[in-house]
Amino acid sequence: MEYNCGFTDGDKWFRYRAAIIVEEGSVLFARNELDDYFYSIGGAVHMGETAEDAV
């Protein structure tokens, strides 16, 4: 079973991601339709995986 690198603190959580897409001065994020937050696309790092492999 694979686990993402991250943690929770009460009702907030963090997930380690290895990639951010930047093009022409803009950064690509997706919006969660159920909750009010944005997140980067892809590249979630799993335990024991390098950031390079996650990208």
N, C-alpha and C positions, 0 to 999 in steps of 0.2 A: 504494500500500500504506500502511495506517495503522499507526503505532507508538504504543504506550502510553508515557507519561512514567514512567520508573522506572529502577532500577539494581539490580545484584546485587553482593554482596560475599561471595565464597566460596560457602557453601551457603545464604546468606540473601539475600532480595530485598525490594524495596520498590516499590510502584506508587502513583503520585499519584492520589488519588481526590478528587472534589469534593463528594460528598454523604454525609451521615450522617443517618440517620432517627432522630429522637427523638420519643417519644410517652409522655406521662404518667410522665416520669422514667426511662424505659427507652430503651436504645439497641439498634437492630436490627443484629445481625451474623449471618453464616452460618458454619457450621463446615465445613471441608474434611474429607471422609470418608477421604481417603487419607493426608493428613499432619496433624499435630497443630497446627493454627492456625485462627484465626477471621479473617474479612474483612468489610468493609462491602459492602452491596449496591449495585451499579450506580455510575455516575458516574465511571468510569475516564477520565482525561483523555488525549487523544491529542496528539502533537506538533503544534503550531500551533493547537490548539483552546483556547478560553478555558474556565475552570472553569464559568462560567455556561452555556455551550453544552453542556458535558458533563452537567450536571444535567438 
